[in-house]
Amino acid sequence: MSKMTSLRDEVLKYTIEEDLQQFNTLAIKRLKDIQCSRIRAGFSSKNANPRELRGKLWPC
């Protein structure tokens, strides 16, 4: 049982994939909530003026 405990402690020292996904999801949600232009710039159309699509400039 002590080997299992020591192994679990070693694994907890590292960031696992699930934690990284949760961190990225929360970071993107935070940027969308503050209406950051870095997030909205990815949704602009090629034929439209990006400033018109994004509207007022919001600092990040």
C-alpha distance matrix in Angstrom:
0.0 3.8 5.4 5.2 6.4 8.8 9.9 10.7 12.5 14.4 15.6 16.8 19.1 21.2 23.6 22.9 25.8 25.6 26.0 28.9 30.6 30.4 31.8 34.6 35.5 35.8 37.8 40.2 40.6 41.5 44.1 45.6 45.8 47.8 49.8 49.2 51.6 48.9 47.3 50.6 52.2 50.2 52.0 55.6 58.1 59.9 63.3 62.9 63.1 59.5 60.9 62.4 59.2 57.1 59.7 59.7 57.7 54.6 53.1 49.3
3.8 0.0 3.8 5.3 5.0 6.1 8.5 9.8 10.5 12.3 14.3 15.4 17.0 19.5 22.3 22.2 25.4 25.5 25.4 28.2 30.3 30.1 31.1 34.0 35.2 35.3 37.1 39.7 40.3 40.8 43.3 45.1 45.3 47.0 49.2 48.4 50.7 48.0 46.7 50.1 51.6 49.7 51.8 55.2 57.9 59.6 63.0 62.6 62.6 58.9 60.1 61.9 58.8 56.5 59.1 58.9 56.8 53.5 51.8 48.1
5.4 3.8 0.0 3.8 5.4 5.1 6.0 8.5 9.8 10.6 12.3 14.3 15.8 17.8 20.7 20.3 23.4 23.9 24.1 26.6 28.7 29.0 29.9 32.5 34.0 34.4 36.0 38.5 39.3 40.0 42.3 44.1 44.6 46.3 48.2 47.2 49.4 46.4 45.2 48.7 49.9 47.9 50.0 53.4 55.9 57.4 61.0 60.7 60.8 57.2 58.6 60.4 57.3 55.1 57.9 57.8 55.6 52.6 50.8 47.1
5.2 5.3 3.8 0.0 3.8 5.5 5.1 6.1 8.6 9.9 10.6 12.4 14.6 16.3 18.7 18.0 20.9 21.0 21.4 24.1 26.0 26.1 27.3 30.0 31.1 31.7 33.5 35.8 36.5 37.4 39.7 41.3 41.8 43.7 45.6 44.8 47.0 44.2 42.7 46.1 47.4 45.4 47.3 50.8 53.4 55.0 58.5 58.2 58.4 54.8 56.2 57.8 54.6 52.5 55.3 55.3 53.3 50.2 48.7 44.9
6.4 5.0 5.4 3.8 0.0 3.8 5.4 5.1 6.2 8.7 10.0 10.7 12.8 15.2 17.7 17.6 20.9 20.7 20.5 23.4 25.5 25.2 26.1 29.1 30.3 30.4 32.1 34.7 35.3 35.8 38.4 40.1 40.4 42.1 44.2 43.4 45.8 43.1 41.8 45.2 46.7 45.0 46.9 50.4 53.1 54.9 58.3 57.8 57.7 54.1 55.3 57.0 53.9 51.6 54.1 53.9 51.9 48.7 47.0 43.3
8.8 6.1 5.1 5.5 3.8 0.0 3.8 5.4 5.1 6.3 8.8 10.0 11.1 13.6 16.7 17.1 20.5 21.1 20.6 23.0 25.5 25.5 26.0 28.9 30.5 30.6 32.0 34.7 35.6 35.9 38.2 40.3 40.7 42.1 44.2 43.1 45.4 42.5 41.4 45.0 46.2 44.5 46.7 50.1 52.8 54.3 57.9 57.4 57.2 53.6 54.8 56.7 53.7 51.4 54.0 53.7 51.4 48.3 46.4 42.6
9.9 8.5 6.0 5.1 5.4 3.8 0.0 3.8 5.4 5.1 6.3 8.7 10.3 11.8 14.7 14.4 17.6 18.4 18.4 20.7 23.0 23.4 24.1 26.7 28.3 28.9 30.2 32.7 33.7 34.4 36.5 38.4 39.1 40.7 42.5 41.4 43.4 40.5 39.3 42.8 43.9 42.0 44.1 47.5 50.1 51.6 55.1 54.8 54.8 51.2 52.7 54.5 51.4 49.3 52.0 52.0 49.7 46.7 45.0 41.2
10.7 9.8 8.5 6.1 5.1 5.4 3.8 0.0 3.8 5.4 5.2 6.3 8.9 10.6 12.9 12.5 15.8 15.9 15.8 18.4 20.6 20.6 21.5 24.3 25.6 25.9 27.6 30.1 30.8 31.5 33.9 35.6 36.1 37.9 39.8 38.9 41.1 38.3 37.0 40.4 41.8 40.0 42.0 45.5 48.1 49.8 53.3 52.8 52.8 49.2 50.5 52.2 49.1 46.8 49.5 49.4 47.3 44.2 42.6 38.9
12.5 10.5 9.8 8.6 6.2 5.1 5.4 3.8 0.0 3.8 5.5 5.2 6.7 9.5 12.3 13.1 16.8 17.0 16.0 18.5 21.2 20.9 21.2 24.2 25.8 25.8 27.1 29.9 30.8 31.0 33.3 35.4 35.7 37.1 39.3 38.2 40.6 37.8 36.8 40.3 41.7 40.1 42.3 45.7 48.5 50.2 53.6 53.0 52.7 49.0 50.1 52.0 49.1 46.6 49.1 48.8 46.5 43.3 41.4 37.7
14.4 12.3 10.6 9.9 8.7 6.3 5.1 5.4 3.8 0.0 3.8 5.5 5.5 7.5 10.9 11.8 15.5 16.6 15.7 17.6 20.5 20.9 20.9 23.5 25.5 25.8 26.7 29.4 30.7 31.0 33.0 35.2 35.9 37.1 39.0 37.6 39.7 36.7 35.9 39.5 40.5 38.8 41.3 44.5 47.2 48.6 52.2 51.8 51.5 47.8 49.1 51.1 48.2 45.8 48.5 48.3 45.8 42.8 40.8 37.1
15.6 14.3 12.3 10.6 10.0 8.8 6.3 5.2 5.5 3.8 0.0 3.8 5.4 5.8 8.3 8.4 11.9 13.0 12.5 14.5 17.1 17.6 18.1 20.5 22.4 22.9 24.1 26.5 27.8 28.4 30.4 32.4 33.2 34.7 36.4 35.1 37.2 34.2 33.0 36.6 37.7 35.8 38.1 41.4 44.1 45.6 49.1 48.8 48.6 45.0 46.4 48.3 45.3 43.0 45.8 45.8 43.5 40.5 38.8 35.0
16.8 15.4 14.3 12.4 10.7 10.0 8.7 6.3 5.2 5.5 3.8 0.0 3.8 5.4 7.3 8.3 12.0 12.3 10.9 13.4 16.1 15.9 16.1 19.0 20.7 20.7 22.0 24.8 25.7 26.0 28.2 30.3 30.8 32.2 34.2 33.1 35.5 32.7 31.6 35.1 36.5 34.9 37.2 40.5 43.4 45.1 48.5 47.8 47.5 43.8 44.9 46.8 43.9 41.4 44.0 43.7 41.5 38.3 36.6 32.8
19.1 17.0 15.8 14.6 12.8 11.1 10.3 8.9 6.7 5.5 5.4 3.8 0.0 3.8 6.9 9.3 13.0 14.0 12.1 13.7 17.0 17.0 16.4 19.2 21.5 21.3 21.9 24.9 26.2 26.1 28.0 30.5 31.1 32.1 34.1 32.7 34.8 31.9 31.3 35.0 36.0 34.7 37.2 40.3 43.2 44.7 48.2 47.5 47.0 43.3 44.3 46.5 43.7 41.2 43.7 43.2 40.7 37.6 35.6 31.8
21.2 19.5 17.8 16.3 15.2 13.6 11.8 10.6 9.5 7.5 5.8 5.4 3.8 0.0 3.8 6.2 9.7 11.4 9.8 10.7 14.1 14.8 14.1 16.4 18.9 19.3 19.7 22.4 24.1 24.3 25.9 28.3 29.3 30.3 32.0 30.4 32.3 29.2 28.5 32.2 33.0 31.5 34.1 37.2 40.0 41.4 44.9 44.4 44.0 40.4 41.6 43.7 40.9 38.5 41.3 41.0 38.5 35.6 33.6 29.9
23.6 22.3 20.7 18.7 17.7 16.7 14.7 12.9 12.3 10.9 8.3 7.3 6.9 3.8 0.0 3.8 6.8 8.3 6.3 6.9 10.4 11.1 10.5 12.7 15.2 15.7 16.1 18.7 20.4 20.8 22.4 24.6 25.7 26.9 28.4 26.9 28.9 25.9 24.9 28.6 29.6 28.0 30.5 33.6 36.5 38.0 41.5 40.9 40.6 36.9 38.2 40.2 37.3 35.0 37.7 37.6 35.2 32.3 30.6 26.8
22.9 22.2 20.3 18.0 17.6 17.1 14.4 12.5 13.1 11.8 8.4 8.3 9.3 6.2 3.8 0.0 3.8 5.6 5.5 6.5 8.9 10.3 10.9 12.6 14.5 15.8 16.8 18.7 20.3 21.4 23.0 24.7 26.0 27.7 28.9 27.7 29.5 26.4 25.0 28.5 29.6 27.6 29.8 33.1 35.8 37.4 40.8 40.5 40.5 36.9 38.4 40.2 37.1 35.0 38.0 38.2 36.1 33.3 32.0 28.2
25.8 25.4 23.4 20.9 20.9 20.5 17.6 15.8 16.8 15.5 11.9 12.0 13.0 9.7 6.8 3.8 0.0 3.8 5.4 5.1 6.2 8.6 9.8 10.6 12.2 14.3 15.3 16.5 18.3 19.9 21.2 22.6 24.3 26.1 26.9 25.7 27.3 24.2 22.5 25.8 26.9 24.6 26.6 30.1 32.5 34.2 37.6 37.4 37.6 34.2 35.9 37.5 34.3 32.5 35.6 36.1 34.1 31.6 30.6 26.9
25.6 25.5 23.9 21.0 20.7 21.1 18.4 15.9 17.0 16.6 13.0 12.3 14.0 11.4 8.3 5.6 3.8 0.0 3.8 5.4 5.2 6.3 8.6 10.0 10.6 12.4 14.3 15.6 16.6 18.4 20.2 21.2 22.5 24.7 25.8 25.1 27.0 24.3 22.2 25.4 27.0 24.8 26.4 30.0 32.6 34.6 37.9 37.4 37.7 34.2 35.8 37.1 33.8 31.9 34.8 35.4 33.7 31.0 30.2 26.6
26.0 25.4 24.1 21.4 20.5 20.6 18.4 15.8 16.0 15.7 12.5 10.9 12.1 9.8 6.3 5.5 5.4 3.8 0.0 3.8 5.5 5.1 6.1 8.7 9.9 10.7 12.2 14.4 15.4 16.4 18.5 20.1 21.0 22.8 24.3 23.5 25.7 23.1 21.4 24.7 26.4 24.7 26.6 30.0 32.9 34.9 38.2 37.4 37.3 33.7 34.9 36.5 33.4 31.1 33.8 34.0 32.1 29.1 28.0 24.4
28.9 28.2 26.6 24.1 23.4 23.0 20.7 18.4 18.5 17.6 14.5 13.4 13.7 10.7 6.9 6.5 5.1 5.4 3.8 0.0 3.8 5.4 5.0 6.1 8.5 9.9 10.5 12.3 14.2 15.3 16.6 18.4 19.9 21.4 22.5 21.2 23.0 20.1 18.6 22.1 23.4 21.6 23.8 27.1 30.0 31.8 35.2 34.5 34.4 30.7 32.1 33.9 30.8 28.6 31.5 31.7 29.7 26.9 25.8 22.1
30.6 30.3 28.7 26.0 25.5 25.5 23.0 20.6 21.2 20.5 17.1 16.1 17.0 14.1 10.4 8.9 6.2 5.2 5.5 3.8 0.0 3.8 5.4 5.2 6.1 8.6 9.9 10.6 12.2 14.2 15.5 16.5 18.2 20.3 21.0 20.2 21.9 19.2 17.1 20.2 21.8 19.8 21.5 25.0 27.7 29.8 33.0 32.4 32.6 29.1 30.6 32.0 28.7 26.8 29.8 30.4 28.7 26.1 25.4 22.0
30.4 30.1 29.0 26.1 25.2 25.5 23.4 20.6 20.9 20.9 17.6 15.9 17.0 14.8 11.1 10.3 8.6 6.3 5.1 5.4 3.8 0.0 3.8 5.5 5.1 6.2 8.6 10.0 10.5 12.2 14.4 15.4 16.4 18.6 19.9 19.5 21.8 19.6 17.4 20.5 22.5 21.0 22.4 26.0 28.9 31.3 34.4 33.3 33.3 29.7 30.8 32.1 28.9 26.7 29.4 29.7 28.1 25.2 24.6 21.2
31.8 31.1 29.9 27.3 26.1 26.0 24.1 21.5 21.2 20.9 18.1 16.1 16.4 14.1 10.5 10.9 9.8 8.6 6.1 5.0 5.4 3.8 0.0 3.8 5.5 5.3 6.1 8.7 9.9 10.6 12.4 14.3 15.3 16.9 18.4 17.5 19.9 17.5 15.9 19.3 21.2 20.0 22.0 25.2 28.4 30.6 33.7 32.5 32.1 28.4 29.3 30.9 28.0 25.5 28.0 28.0 26.0 23.0 22.0 18.3
34.6 34.0 32.5 30.0 29.1 28.9 26.7 24.3 24.2 23.5 20.5 19.0 19.2 16.4 12.7 12.6 10.6 10.0 8.7 6.1 5.2 5.5 3.8 0.0 3.8 5.5 5.0 6.2 8.5 9.8 10.6 12.3 14.1 15.6 16.4 15.2 17.1 14.5 12.7 16.2 17.8 16.4 18.4 21.7 24.8 26.9 30.0 29.0 28.8 25.1 26.3 27.9 24.9 22.6 25.4 25.7 23.8 21.1 20.3 16.8
35.5 35.2 34.0 31.1 30.3 30.5 28.3 25.6 25.8 25.5 22.4 20.7 21.5 18.9 15.2 14.5 12.2 10.6 9.9 8.5 6.1 5.1 5.5 3.8 0.0 3.8 5.5 5.3 6.1 8.6 10.0 10.6 12.2 14.5 15.2 14.9 17.1 15.0 12.5 15.4 17.7 16.2 17.5 21.0 24.1 26.6 29.5 28.4 28.3 24.7 25.8 27.0 23.8 21.7 24.4 24.9 23.5 20.8 20.6 17.4
35.8 35.3 34.4 31.7 30.4 30.6 28.9 25.9 25.8 25.8 22.9 20.7 21.3 19.3 15.7 15.8 14.3 12.4 10.7 9.9 8.6 6.2 5.3 5.5 3.8 0.0 3.8 5.5 5.0 6.1 8.6 9.8 10.4 12.5 14.0 14.0 16.8 15.2 13.1 16.1 18.6 17.9 19.2 22.4 25.8 28.4 31.2 29.6 29.1 25.5 26.0 27.3 24.3 21.8 24.0 24.0 22.6 19.5 19.0 15.8
37.8 37.1 36.0 33.5 32.1 32.0 30.2 27.6 27.1 26.7 24.1 22.0 21.9 19.7 16.1 16.8 15.3 14.3 12.2 10.5 9.9 8.6 6.1 5.0 5.5 3.8 0.0 3.8 5.5 5.1 6.3 8.7 9.9 10.9 12.3 11.4 14.0 12.1 10.6 14.0 16.1 15.8 17.6 20.5 24.0 26.4 29.2 27.6 26.8 23.1 23.6 25.3 22.5 19.7 22.1 21.9 20.0 16.9 16.1 12.6
40.2 39.7 38.5 35.8 34.7 34.7 32.7 30.1 29.9 29.4 26.5 24.8 24.9 22.4 18.7 18.7 16.5 15.6 14.4 12.3 10.6 10.0 8.7 6.2 5.3 5.5 3.8 0.0 3.8 5.4 5.1 6.2 8.6 10.1 10.4 9.7 11.8 10.0 7.6 10.8 13.1 12.5 14.0 17.1 20.5 23.0 25.8 24.3 23.8 20.1 20.9 22.3 19.3 16.9 19.5 19.8 18.2 15.6 15.5 12.5
40.6 40.3 39.3 36.5 35.3 35.6 33.7 30.8 30.8 30.7 27.8 25.7 26.2 24.1 20.4 20.3 18.3 16.6 15.4 14.2 12.2 10.5 9.9 8.5 6.1 5.0 5.5 3.8 0.0 3.8 5.5 5.1 6.1 8.8 9.6 10.3 13.1 12.3 9.6 11.9 15.0 14.7 15.4 18.5 21.9 24.8 27.2 25.4 24.9 21.4 21.8 22.7 19.7 17.2 19.4 19.6 18.6 15.8 16.2 13.5
41.5 40.8 40.0 37.4 35.8 35.9 34.4 31.5 31.0 31.0 28.4 26.0 26.1 24.3 20.8 21.4 19.9 18.4 16.4 15.3 14.2 12.2 10.6 9.8 8.6 6.1 5.1 5.4 3.8 0.0 3.8 5.4 5.1 6.4 8.6 8.9 12.3 11.9 10.2 12.7 15.6 16.1 17.1 19.8 23.4 26.2 28.5 26.3 25.4 21.7 21.5 22.8 20.3 17.3 19.0 18.5 17.1 13.8 13.6 10.8
44.1 43.3 42.3 39.7 38.4 38.2 36.5 33.9 33.3 33.0 30.4 28.2 28.0 25.9 22.4 23.0 21.2 20.2 18.5 16.6 15.5 14.4 12.4 10.6 10.0 8.6 6.3 5.1 5.5 3.8 0.0 3.8 5.4 5.3 6.1 5.4 8.6 8.1 6.8 9.4 12.0 12.9 14.2 16.5 20.3 22.8 25.2 23.0 21.8 18.1 18.0 19.6 17.1 14.0 16.0 15.6 13.9 10.9 10.8 8.1
45.6 45.1 44.1 41.3 40.1 40.3 38.4 35.6 35.4 35.2 32.4 30.3 30.5 28.3 24.6 24.7 22.6 21.2 20.1 18.4 16.5 15.4 14.3 12.3 10.6 9.8 8.7 6.2 5.1 5.4 3.8 0.0 3.8 5.5 4.8 6.1 8.8 9.2 6.6 7.9 11.4 12.1 12.3 14.9 18.5 21.5 23.5 21.2 20.5 17.0 17.0 17.9 15.1 12.4 14.3 14.6 13.8 11.3 12.4 10.6
45.8 45.3 44.6 41.8 40.4 40.7 39.1 36.1 35.7 35.9 33.2 30.8 31.1 29.3 25.7 26.0 24.3 22.5 21.0 19.9 18.2 16.4 15.3 14.1 12.2 10.4 9.9 8.6 6.1 5.1 5.4 3.8 0.0 3.8 5.4 7.8 11.1 12.2 10.2 11.2 14.7 15.8 15.8 18.1 21.6 24.7 26.5 23.9 22.9 19.5 18.9 19.6 17.2 14.3 15.4 15.1 14.6 11.5 12.7 11.1
47.8 47.0 46.3 43.7 42.1 42.1 40.7 37.9 37.1 37.1 34.7 32.2 32.1 30.3 26.9 27.7 26.1 24.7 22.8 21.4 20.3 18.6 16.9 15.6 14.5 12.5 10.9 10.1 8.8 6.4 5.3 5.5 3.8 0.0 3.8 5.6 9.2 10.8 10.0 11.0 13.9 15.8 16.3 17.9 21.6 24.4 26.1 23.3 21.7 18.3 17.2 18.3 16.5 13.1 13.8 12.7 11.7 8.2 9.1 7.9
49.8 49.2 48.2 45.6 44.2 44.2 42.5 39.8 39.3 39.0 36.4 34.2 34.1 32.0 28.4 28.9 26.9 25.8 24.3 22.5 21.0 19.9 18.4 16.4 15.2 14.0 12.3 10.4 9.6 8.6 6.1 4.8 5.4 3.8 0.0 3.8 6.4 8.7 7.6 7.6 10.7 12.8 12.9 14.3 17.9 20.7 22.3 19.5 18.0 14.7 13.7 14.7 12.7 9.4 10.5 10.1 9.4 6.8 8.8 8.3
49.2 48.4 47.2 44.8 43.4 43.1 41.4 38.9 38.2 37.6 35.1 33.1 32.7 30.4 26.9 27.7 25.7 25.1 23.5 21.2 20.2 19.5 17.5 15.2 14.9 14.0 11.4 9.7 10.3 8.9 5.4 6.1 7.8 5.6 3.8 0.0 3.8 5.4 5.8 6.8 8.9 11.2 12.4 13.6 17.4 19.7 21.6 19.1 17.4 13.7 13.0 15.0 13.1 9.6 11.3 10.6 8.6 6.0 6.7 5.5
51.6 50.7 49.4 47.0 45.8 45.4 43.4 41.1 40.6 39.7 37.2 35.5 34.8 32.3 28.9 29.5 27.3 27.0 25.7 23.0 21.9 21.8 19.9 17.1 17.1 16.8 14.0 11.8 13.1 12.3 8.6 8.8 11.1 9.2 6.4 3.8 0.0 3.8 5.4 5.1 5.8 8.9 10.2 10.6 14.3 16.3 18.2 15.7 13.9 10.1 9.8 12.1 10.4 7.1 9.5 9.4 7.2 6.4 7.5 7.3
48.9 48.0 46.4 44.2 43.1 42.5 40.5 38.3 37.8 36.7 34.2 32.7 31.9 29.2 25.9 26.4 24.2 24.3 23.1 20.1 19.2 19.6 17.5 14.5 15.0 15.2 12.1 10.0 12.3 11.9 8.1 9.2 12.2 10.8 8.7 5.4 3.8 0.0 3.8 5.7 5.5 7.4 10.0 11.1 14.7 16.3 18.9 17.1 15.6 11.8 12.4 15.0 12.9 10.1 13.0 13.2 10.7 9.6 9.5 8.0
47.3 46.7 45.2 42.7 41.8 41.4 39.3 37.0 36.8 35.9 33.0 31.6 31.3 28.5 24.9 25.0 22.5 22.2 21.4 18.6 17.1 17.4 15.9 12.7 12.5 13.1 10.6 7.6 9.6 10.2 6.8 6.6 10.2 10.0 7.6 5.8 5.4 3.8 0.0 3.8 5.6 6.2 8.0 10.2 13.9 16.2 18.8 17.1 16.3 12.5 13.6 15.3 12.5 10.1 13.2 14.1 12.5 11.1 11.8 10.1
50.6 50.1 48.7 46.1 45.2 45.0 42.8 40.4 40.3 39.5 36.6 35.1 35.0 32.2 28.6 28.5 25.8 25.4 24.7 22.1 20.2 20.5 19.3 16.2 15.4 16.1 14.0 10.8 11.9 12.7 9.4 7.9 11.2 11.0 7.6 6.8 5.1 5.7 3.8 0.0 3.8 5.4 5.6 7.2 11.0 13.7 15.8 13.7 13.1 9.5 10.6 11.8 8.8 6.7 10.2 11.8 11.0 10.6 12.4 11.7
52.2 51.6 49.9 47.4 46.7 46.2 43.9 41.8 41.7 40.5 37.7 36.5 36.0 33.0 29.6 29.6 26.9 27.0 26.4 23.4 21.8 22.5 21.2 17.8 17.7 18.6 16.1 13.1 15.0 15.6 12.0 11.4 14.7 13.9 10.7 8.9 5.8 5.5 5.6 3.8 0.0 3.8 5.4 5.6 9.2 11.1 13.6 11.9 11.0 7.4 9.3 11.2 8.7 7.3 11.0 12.6 11.3 11.7 13.0 12.6
50.2 49.7 47.9 45.4 45.0 44.5 42.0 40.0 40.1 38.8 35.8 34.9 34.7 31.5 28.0 27.6 24.6 24.8 24.7 21.6 19.8 21.0 20.0 16.4 16.2 17.9 15.8 12.5 14.7 16.1 12.9 12.1 15.8 15.8 12.8 11.2 8.9 7.4 6.2 5.4 3.8 0.0 3.8 5.8 8.8 10.6 13.7 12.9 13.1 9.9 12.5 13.9 11.0 10.4 14.1 16.1 15.0 15.1 16.2 15.2
52.0 51.8 50.0 47.3 46.9 46.7 44.1 42.0 42.3 41.3 38.1 37.2 37.2 34.1 30.5 29.8 26.6 26.4 26.6 23.8 21.5 22.4 22.0 18.4 17.5 19.2 17.6 14.0 15.4 17.1 14.2 12.3 15.8 16.3 12.9 12.4 10.2 10.0 8.0 5.6 5.4 3.8 0.0 3.8 6.7 9.6 12.1 11.1 11.9 9.2 11.9 12.3 8.8 9.2 12.8 15.5 15.3 15.8 17.7 17.1
55.6 55.2 53.4 50.8 50.4 50.1 47.5 45.5 45.7 44.5 41.4 40.5 40.3 37.2 33.6 33.1 30.1 30.0 30.0 27.1 25.0 26.0 25.2 21.7 21.0 22.4 20.5 17.1 18.5 19.8 16.5 14.9 18.1 17.9 14.3 13.6 10.6 11.1 10.2 7.2 5.6 5.8 3.8 0.0 3.8 6.7 8.8 7.4 8.2 5.9 9.2 9.5 6.5 7.9 11.3 14.3 14.3 15.6 17.7 17.9
58.1 57.9 55.9 53.4 53.1 52.8 50.1 48.1 48.5 47.2 44.1 43.4 43.2 40.0 36.5 35.8 32.5 32.6 32.9 30.0 27.7 28.9 28.4 24.8 24.1 25.8 24.0 20.5 21.9 23.4 20.3 18.5 21.6 21.6 17.9 17.4 14.3 14.7 13.9 11.0 9.2 8.8 6.7 3.8 0.0 3.8 5.5 5.5 7.8 7.3 10.9 10.5 8.2 10.7 13.6 16.9 17.2 19.0 21.2 21.5
59.9 59.6 57.4 55.0 54.9 54.3 51.6 49.8 50.2 48.6 45.6 45.1 44.7 41.4 38.0 37.4 34.2 34.6 34.9 31.8 29.8 31.3 30.6 26.9 26.6 28.4 26.4 23.0 24.8 26.2 22.8 21.5 24.7 24.4 20.7 19.7 16.3 16.3 16.2 13.7 11.1 10.6 9.6 6.7 3.8 0.0 3.8 5.8 8.0 8.4 12.1 12.2 10.9 13.3 16.0 19.0 19.0 21.1 22.9 23.3
63.3 63.0 61.0 58.5 58.3 57.9 55.1 53.3 53.6 52.2 49.1 48.5 48.2 44.9 41.5 40.8 37.6 37.9 38.2 35.2 33.0 34.4 33.7 30.0 29.5 31.2 29.2 25.8 27.2 28.5 25.2 23.5 26.5 26.1 22.3 21.6 18.2 18.9 18.8 15.8 13.6 13.7 12.1 8.8 5.5 3.8 0.0 3.8 6.9 8.9 12.0 11.3 10.8 13.8 15.9 19.0 19.6 22.1 24.3 25.2
62.9 62.6 60.7 58.2 57.8 57.4 54.8 52.8 53.0 51.8 48.8 47.8 47.5 44.4 40.9 40.5 37.4 37.4 37.4 34.5 32.4 33.3 32.5 29.0 28.4 29.6 27.6 24.3 25.4 26.3 23.0 21.2 23.9 23.3 19.5 19.1 15.7 17.1 17.1 13.7 11.9 12.9 11.1 7.4 5.5 5.8 3.8 0.0 3.8 6.1 8.6 7.5 7.4 10.5 12.2 15.4 16.3 19.0 21.5 22.7
63.1 62.6 60.8 58.4 57.7 57.2 54.8 52.8 52.7 51.5 48.6 47.5 47.0 44.0 40.6 40.5 37.6 37.7 37.3 34.4 32.6 33.3 32.1 28.8 28.3 29.1 26.8 23.8 24.9 25.4 21.8 20.5 22.9 21.7 18.0 17.4 13.9 15.6 16.3 13.1 11.0 13.1 11.9 8.2 7.8 8.0 6.9 3.8 0.0 3.8 5.5 5.4 6.6 8.9 10.1 12.8 13.4 16.4 18.8 20.4
59.5 58.9 57.2 54.8 54.1 53.6 51.2 49.2 49.0 47.8 45.0 43.8 43.3 40.4 36.9 36.9 34.2 34.2 33.7 30.7 29.1 29.7 28.4 25.1 24.7 25.5 23.1 20.1 21.4 21.7 18.1 17.0 19.5 18.3 14.7 13.7 10.1 11.8 12.5 9.5 7.4 9.9 9.2 5.9 7.3 8.4 8.9 6.1 3.8 0.0 3.8 5.4 5.1 6.1 8.3 10.8 10.8 13.4 15.6 16.8
60.9 60.1 58.6 56.2 55.3 54.8 52.7 50.5 50.1 49.1 46.4 44.9 44.3 41.6 38.2 38.4 35.9 35.8 34.9 32.1 30.6 30.8 29.3 26.3 25.8 26.0 23.6 20.9 21.8 21.5 18.0 17.0 18.9 17.2 13.7 13.0 9.8 12.4 13.6 10.6 9.3 12.5 11.9 9.2 10.9 12.1 12.0 8.6 5.5 3.8 0.0 3.8 5.4 5.2 5.7 7.6 7.9 11.1 13.6 15.6
62.4 61.9 60.4 57.8 57.0 56.7 54.5 52.2 52.0 51.1 48.3 46.8 46.5 43.7 40.2 40.2 37.5 37.1 36.5 33.9 32.0 32.1 30.9 27.9 27.0 27.3 25.3 22.3 22.7 22.8 19.6 17.9 19.6 18.3 14.7 15.0 12.1 15.0 15.3 11.8 11.2 13.9 12.3 9.5 10.5 12.2 11.3 7.5 5.4 5.4 3.8 0.0 3.8 5.6 5.2 8.3 10.1 13.1 16.2 18.3
59.2 58.8 57.3 54.6 53.9 53.7 51.4 49.1 49.1 48.2 45.3 43.9 43.7 40.9 37.3 37.1 34.3 33.8 33.4 30.8 28.7 28.9 28.0 24.9 23.8 24.3 22.5 19.3 19.7 20.3 17.1 15.1 17.2 16.5 12.7 13.1 10.4 12.9 12.5 8.8 8.7 11.0 8.8 6.5 8.2 10.9 10.8 7.4 6.6 5.1 5.4 3.8 0.0 3.8 5.6 9.2 10.7 12.8 15.9 17.3
57.1 56.5 55.1 52.5 51.6 51.4 49.3 46.8 46.6 45.8 43.0 41.4 41.2 38.5 35.0 35.0 32.5 31.9 31.1 28.6 26.8 26.7 25.5 22.6 21.7 21.8 19.7 16.9 17.2 17.3 14.0 12.4 14.3 13.1 9.4 9.6 7.1 10.1 10.1 6.7 7.3 10.4 9.2 7.9 10.7 13.3 13.8 10.5 8.9 6.1 5.2 5.6 3.8 0.0 3.8 6.5 7.4 9.1 12.2 13.6
59.7 59.1 57.9 55.3 54.1 54.0 52.0 49.5 49.1 48.5 45.8 44.0 43.7 41.3 37.7 38.0 35.6 34.8 33.8 31.5 29.8 29.4 28.0 25.4 24.4 24.0 22.1 19.5 19.4 19.0 16.0 14.3 15.4 13.8 10.5 11.3 9.5 13.0 13.2 10.2 11.0 14.1 12.8 11.3 13.6 16.0 15.9 12.2 10.1 8.3 5.7 5.2 5.6 3.8 0.0 3.8 6.4 8.8 12.3 14.5
59.7 58.9 57.8 55.3 53.9 53.7 52.0 49.4 48.8 48.3 45.8 43.7 43.2 41.0 37.6 38.2 36.1 35.4 34.0 31.7 30.4 29.7 28.0 25.7 24.9 24.0 21.9 19.8 19.6 18.5 15.6 14.6 15.1 12.7 10.1 10.6 9.4 13.2 14.1 11.8 12.6 16.1 15.5 14.3 16.9 19.0 19.0 15.4 12.8 10.8 7.6 8.3 9.2 6.5 3.8 0.0 3.8 6.3 9.8 12.6
57.7 56.8 55.6 53.3 51.9 51.4 49.7 47.3 46.5 45.8 43.5 41.5 40.7 38.5 35.2 36.1 34.1 33.7 32.1 29.7 28.7 28.1 26.0 23.8 23.5 22.6 20.0 18.2 18.6 17.1 13.9 13.8 14.6 11.7 9.4 8.6 7.2 10.7 12.5 11.0 11.3 15.0 15.3 14.3 17.2 19.0 19.6 16.3 13.4 10.8 7.9 10.1 10.7 7.4 6.4 3.8 0.0 3.8 6.5 9.5
54.6 53.5 52.6 50.2 48.7 48.3 46.7 44.2 43.3 42.8 40.5 38.3 37.6 35.6 32.3 33.3 31.6 31.0 29.1 26.9 26.1 25.2 23.0 21.1 20.8 19.5 16.9 15.6 15.8 13.8 10.9 11.3 11.5 8.2 6.8 6.0 6.4 9.6 11.1 10.6 11.7 15.1 15.8 15.6 19.0 21.1 22.1 19.0 16.4 13.4 11.1 13.1 12.8 9.1 8.8 6.3 3.8 0.0 3.8 6.5
53.1 51.8 50.8 48.7 47.0 46.4 45.0 42.6 41.4 40.8 38.8 36.6 35.6 33.6 30.6 32.0 30.6 30.2 28.0 25.8 25.4 24.6 22.0 20.3 20.6 19.0 16.1 15.5 16.2 13.6 10.8 12.4 12.7 9.1 8.8 6.7 7.5 9.5 11.8 12.4 13.0 16.2 17.7 17.7 21.2 22.9 24.3 21.5 18.8 15.6 13.6 16.2 15.9 12.2 12.3 9.8 6.5 3.8 0.0 3.8
49.3 48.1 47.1 44.9 43.3 42.6 41.2 38.9 37.7 37.1 35.0 32.8 31.8 29.9 26.8 28.2 26.9 26.6 24.4 22.1 22.0 21.2 18.3 16.8 17.4 15.8 12.6 12.5 13.5 10.8 8.1 10.6 11.1 7.9 8.3 5.5 7.3 8.0 10.1 11.7 12.6 15.2 17.1 17.9 21.5 23.3 25.2 22.7 20.4 16.8 15.6 18.3 17.3 13.6 14.5 12.6 9.5 6.5 3.8 0.0
